[in-house]
Amino acid sequence: MPILRHRFWVRISHWVIAVTFLVSAFTGFEIMMVQPRLYWGEVGNDLTPALLELPISRNYKHNGWEGKTAFFSGADSPVSANRTYDIFNENGWGRSLHFLSAWFLVIVGLTYLLMGIFTGHFKQRLFPGRGQFTLRLLWQDLKEHFRKQIQSETGKYNLVQKYAYLAVVFLLLPLIVLTGMTMSPAIAAAFPFLLDVFGGTQSARTIHFFSSFAVELFLIVHVIMVIRSGFKQQIRAMTIGK
């Protein structure tokens, strides 16, 4: 009987993507602390209603709008009202590391996507077979995950795994990448249609957050399933390939 194992490029891309996404998630949380409010549309700030406000601490203390800023030096200079706040946790490092890890995720993820298509990996391992696109089979397979210990052969995925992996590879990760690019002023200026696709910068930010959160939930469940189906066996399969 042939031994089923993960291909070398699958193992390498798996760990690189996992590490870079965890780094992106950590730094993304640090960035979110600056403004833990989500909006829908083109713009959003403290004076506009939020679609969702996250219960996390800001990295600054708001001191109101009473501050005054002079346009020029000198006693006769006109002044302008200015929002005052005291930043107690700089996050420049978080943004730089977030963008750096994002490019690793894009490059390796795109390589994995192309390899999966042209080598037949997705067709052989991930796409459900003929007659499996039914809610009844999906529900039955989902119940099996909660009823008993999961028995999994390396390289063979059940129906729930196939749907989950396909959703992550072809929906969630592309959404994360595209919405992240939409939030970049330079990329949005070069490709303004992205703003129309996602309904504005703030909408892209909101979609980016929920897509990332969905992948984080997937990773948690993924680790639980790895433990239930044989942690040592699964780790060996995804490292040394046996």
C-alpha positions in Angstrom: 0.0 0.0 0.0 1.5 3.4 -1.0 2.4 5.8 1.8 0.4 9.0 1.5 2.4 12.1 2.4 2.3 15.8 1.9 4.4 17.2 -1.0 7.6 19.2 -0.1 6.2 22.5 -1.5 3.0 22.0 0.5 4.9 21.5 3.7 7.2 24.5 3.2 4.3 26.9 2.1 2.2 25.6 5.0 4.6 26.7 7.7 5.7 29.9 6.0 2.0 31.0 5.6 1.2 29.9 9.1 4.0 31.9 10.7 3.5 35.0 8.5 -0.2 35.0 9.2 0.3 34.8 13.0 2.7 37.7 12.8 0.2 39.6 10.7 -2.5 38.9 13.2 -0.5 40.0 16.2 0.7 43.3 14.5 -2.8 43.8 13.1 -4.1 43.8 16.7 -1.5 46.4 17.6 -2.6 48.6 14.7 -6.3 48.1 15.6 -5.6 49.5 19.1 -5.0 52.9 17.5 -8.6 53.1 16.3 -10.7 50.1 17.5 -13.8 51.2 15.6 -15.0 49.8 12.3 -16.9 51.8 9.7 -18.7 51.3 6.4 -18.1 53.6 3.4 -15.4 56.0 2.4 -14.4 57.7 5.7 -14.8 57.2 9.4 -13.5 59.0 12.6 -14.4 59.7 16.2 -17.2 62.1 15.1 -19.0 59.6 12.9 -21.0 56.6 14.1 -19.2 53.3 14.1 -20.5 50.0 12.6 -18.7 48.2 15.4 -16.5 49.3 18.3 -14.1 46.7 19.6 -13.7 46.3 23.4 -9.9 46.8 23.3 -7.8 49.5 24.8 -6.7 52.4 22.6 -3.1 53.3 22.6 -3.8 56.9 23.3 -5.9 59.0 25.7 -8.3 61.5 24.1 -8.1 64.9 25.8 -10.9 66.7 23.8 -10.9 69.3 21.1 -9.9 72.3 23.1 -6.3 72.4 22.0 -5.1 75.2 19.7 -2.4 75.0 17.1 -0.7 78.1 15.6 -0.2 78.2 11.9 2.9 80.4 12.2 5.3 81.4 14.9 4.6 84.7 16.5 1.9 86.3 18.7 -0.3 87.4 15.7 -0.5 84.0 14.1 -4.0 82.6 13.5 -4.8 79.4 15.4 -6.9 76.4 14.6 -8.8 74.0 16.9 -7.0 70.7 17.2 -7.8 67.4 18.7 -5.4 66.7 21.6 -4.4 63.2 22.6 -1.5 61.7 24.5 0.0 58.6 22.7 1.4 56.2 25.3 2.2 53.3 22.9 3.8 53.9 19.6 2.9 51.4 16.9 5.1 52.3 14.0 7.0 49.0 14.4 3.7 47.1 14.2 2.8 48.7 10.9 6.2 48.0 9.4 6.2 44.4 10.5 2.6 44.0 9.4 3.4 45.1 5.9 6.6 43.0 5.7 4.8 39.8 6.8 1.9 40.6 4.4 4.3 40.5 1.5 5.7 37.2 2.6 2.1 36.0 2.8 1.2 37.3 -0.7 4.3 35.8 -2.4 4.2 32.4 -0.7 0.4 32.2 -0.9 0.5 33.0 -4.6 3.1 30.4 -5.2 1.1 27.8 -3.3 -2.0 28.8 -5.3 -0.3 28.4 -8.7 1.4 25.1 -7.6 -1.9 23.8 -6.3 -3.6 24.5 -9.6 -1.0 23.3 -12.1 0.1 20.2 -10.2 -3.5 19.1 -9.7 -3.1 19.2 -5.9 -6.4 21.1 -5.4 -8.3 18.8 -7.8 -6.9 15.6 -6.3 -7.0 16.5 -2.6 -9.4 19.4 -1.9 -12.2 19.6 -4.4 -15.2 17.4 -3.4 -16.0 14.5 -5.7 -19.0 14.2 -7.9 -22.1 13.8 -5.8 -20.6 15.4 -2.7 -22.0 18.8 -3.2 -25.0 18.3 -1.0 -25.9 19.8 2.3 -27.0 16.4 3.7 -23.5 14.9 3.3 -21.9 18.1 4.7 -24.1 18.1 7.7 -23.5 14.3 8.3 -19.8 14.8 8.1 -19.9 17.8 10.4 -21.8 15.8 13.0 -19.1 13.1 12.9 -16.6 15.7 14.0 -18.4 16.2 17.3 -19.5 12.6 17.9 -16.2 10.7 18.0 -12.5 10.9 17.8 -11.4 12.0 14.3 -9.4 9.4 12.3 -7.5 11.0 9.5 -5.1 9.7 7.0 -2.3 11.9 5.8 -3.2 13.5 2.5 -6.9 12.5 2.6 -9.4 15.1 3.7 -13.0 14.7 4.7 -15.8 16.8 3.3 -15.8 19.4 6.1 -12.0 19.8 5.7 -12.3 20.2 1.9 -15.0 23.0 2.2 -13.0 24.7 5.0 -9.7 24.7 3.1 -11.3 25.8 -0.2 -13.0 28.7 1.7 -9.7 29.8 3.2 -7.6 29.4 0.0 -10.0 30.8 -2.6 -12.2 33.3 -0.5 -10.8 34.5 2.8 -7.1 34.9 2.0 -7.7 36.6 -1.3 -10.1 39.0 0.5 -7.5 39.7 3.1 -4.9 40.5 0.5 -7.1 42.6 -1.8 -8.7 44.6 1.1 -5.2 45.2 2.5 -4.1 46.6 -0.8 -7.2 48.8 -1.0 -6.2 50.4 2.3 -2.9 51.4 0.8 -3.1 55.0 -0.5 -0.4 54.3 -3.2 -2.1 51.1 -4.5 -5.6 52.6 -4.3 -4.3 55.6 -6.3 -2.8 53.3 -9.0 -5.9 51.0 -9.0 -8.9 53.1 -8.0 -11.4 50.4 -9.0 -10.5 48.6 -5.8 -12.3 51.4 -3.8 -15.4 50.8 -5.9 -15.2 47.1 -5.5 -15.1 47.2 -1.7 -17.2 50.3 -1.2 -14.4 52.6 0.1 -11.4 52.5 2.4 -13.3 52.0 5.6 -15.4 49.2 4.1 -12.2 47.5 3.0 -10.8 47.8 6.5 -14.0 46.2 8.0 -13.9 43.3 5.5 -10.2 42.9 6.1 -10.9 42.6 9.9 -13.7 40.1 9.6 -11.9 38.0 7.0 -8.8 37.9 9.2 -10.9 37.0 12.2 -12.5 34.1 10.3 -9.1 32.7 9.3 -8.0 32.9 13.0 -11.0 30.9 14.0 -10.1 28.4 11.3 -6.6 28.1 12.7 -7.9 27.4 16.2 -10.3 24.7 15.0 -7.5 23.4 12.7 -5.1 22.9 15.7 -7.9 21.2 17.7 -8.5 18.8 14.9 -4.8 18.1 14.5 -4.6 17.2 18.2 -7.7 15.0 18.0 -6.6 13.1 15.0 -3.1 12.4 16.3 -0.8 15.3 17.0 2.5 13.4 16.6 1.4 11.8 13.4 0.1 15.0 11.8 3.1 17.1 12.8 5.5 14.5 11.4 3.5 14.5 8.2 3.7 18.2 7.8 7.4 18.5 8.7 9.5 15.5 7.6 6.7 14.2 5.3 6.3 10.7 6.9 
